[in-house]
Amino acid sequence: SPLFCNHSPPPPCRNMATAAEYGHNSWELSVQVDQREGDEGMKFKLRVKGDLHVGGLMLKLVEKIKAPQDWSDHAIWWEKRSCWLLKTHWTLDKYGVQADADLRYTPQHKPLCIQLPNMKTIRLPVSFSCVVFKAVAEICKALNIRRSEELSLLKLPDDQKKKKKKDKGPESVFDEILNMDMAGGIYCSLGLYSKTMTPTYDPDSGSPASSTSLWFGENPVTACQPNLPQEELAKLFKPLTMEDKAAINAGWLDSSRSLMEQGIQENDRLLLRFKYHCFFDLNPKYDAVRITQLYEQARWAILLEEIDCTEEEMLMFASLQYHICKLTLSTEPLTNSNEPEIDEVEAALSNLESTLEGRNADKILEDITDIPKLEDTLKLFRPKRLTLKPYKEYWFVFRDTTISYYKNKESANKEPIEQLHLRGCEVIPDVNVTEKKFGLKLLMPAADGMNEVYIRCDNETQYAKWKAACILASKGKTMAYSSYRTEVKNIQSFLQMKSLAPPPGQAAPDVESMEMKAECFVSPRYARKYKTKQLTTRILEALHNISQLSLMEAKMRFIQAWQSLPEFGIKYYIVRFRGSKKDELLGISYNRLIRIDMSTGLLVTTWRFSNIKQWNVNWEIKQVTIEFDQSVSIAFSCQSCDCKVVHEYIGGYIFLSTRSKDQNETLDEELFHKLTGGQD
């Protein structure tokens, strides 16, 4: 059945009233006029009638002010009702404005302090009257970030704000605010912007030697933030518990309402972040800013331990950061001229030629008569079953989206011991390249929760093939899909990057060659675990796998490695499921919902977005109900946030899944609001 979001129709405008209710006599209306920043506001009393339309009220006001000023950006704000009177053809009666209404004639665009993913803060004039979805699009256009629908504005909880203010101290590098206009021009609030001056850096930490010259000669939007010394990093807030993460995720602004309607004031500080973790059509040719900011968001998530990763993965991320830092601080101009450019016309002609000649190897369409299969000896372990020998060898056959395993190869023509149906399963890597451990953890939906199975491969090649097949099967696809080969290559490339052992015959790295402190590139937990010399050696050993990468390639590899982490993109909320008496965690990812036991942190079950038939919200009792295929239905109320936040997340991901490369970059905003909007 077609997917749709079921809402009750919104109630009639609560401000609407008839002229008869208030009579036709004129009355005095008080209006506060906000002028340019630094100028004092003025208060006026106007004699009006209820049938006067808002546009006429604004005209009367400007005539009375008699100030030579451009008033085109001004509009009427009604503080008591927390709404803009933007429909200038509506009368005061229709809006319900009476004599006791204190109105403000105020600029729609006001300065907002926006912390970018790279932790730099800019002050930018932003529309406080349009919905946040449009305001974010305006911000991204000024910053030259494509695909603004993937980002949104986040407001930190009050306790986090106080903690940050207390911990940072008076001279934090994050206190600096850079002023910016909507045309993209940037100038530093601590001095004039110069294109000829270049920044100076402390060679020990890689941090700027002087905060006043931090961004001279560089654009804070495209430049990477230098790594902080470990003591500075330790001062920043780190969400250590699921409850902390849920509190932060509650702060996403409502995309269907304006900033003013949500209590945001002029010069407030908000965080601009990639909210939806499905990054569409990343292209180094057009997305220099987008890729840099994505890299920075990933980097800070790793450094502040907002996402878990293994020691091996942390060292891989550290080596990539060090490599990127070196390239960023190199004397060569930072351009993308050395990046391979994609000529769209040439690529299209080449693709057409391959198709006509029957050589379109990378675009294989699924052929149900010849679906590839995998066969091999692997080891299997079921943790819930008591056994003396955890892993046992079996003959595995992977066909379609199902794994069958047998006692041995000779038994493959008989009934299998068991069949594992992978559609909708979770595929979690269990890998340590240094120790030659290549395992997969499969979590398959079952009536009583999740079926847990561990599979162990012998080598990297085997692991890459089987993991790629499992990932496709979890999405309901087979190895006949063109993406299978690409997936295998990506996994092999990632494993090579994680290899920390130097190649045979390579001399031990010279620890003195590292110009910056190694502790700057790892989270505080790993910095405490190693001495500086040990950490430097391990980072330099990992560097040999990625030292040939260009700046943009290294950032892309970092983003891809971040995406491969088991917890990537999962946002947690505290909810209570219907029929349950205890709070649980709901994880929202780009393709699924995850139910998690709050006391143990263990996954209970998952539901795929692709299986959703419909969902709706009961706004009176604040309960979200979702119906899936096969008559599965769930309902929950949100404990850590308004249910509108969770509702918008689910609808937003489903909206983004409708994007296609065949479309132009103009979004169907009406569909977005239909899938994510609600009512008060």
Disulfide bonds with the S-S distance in Angstrom:
none
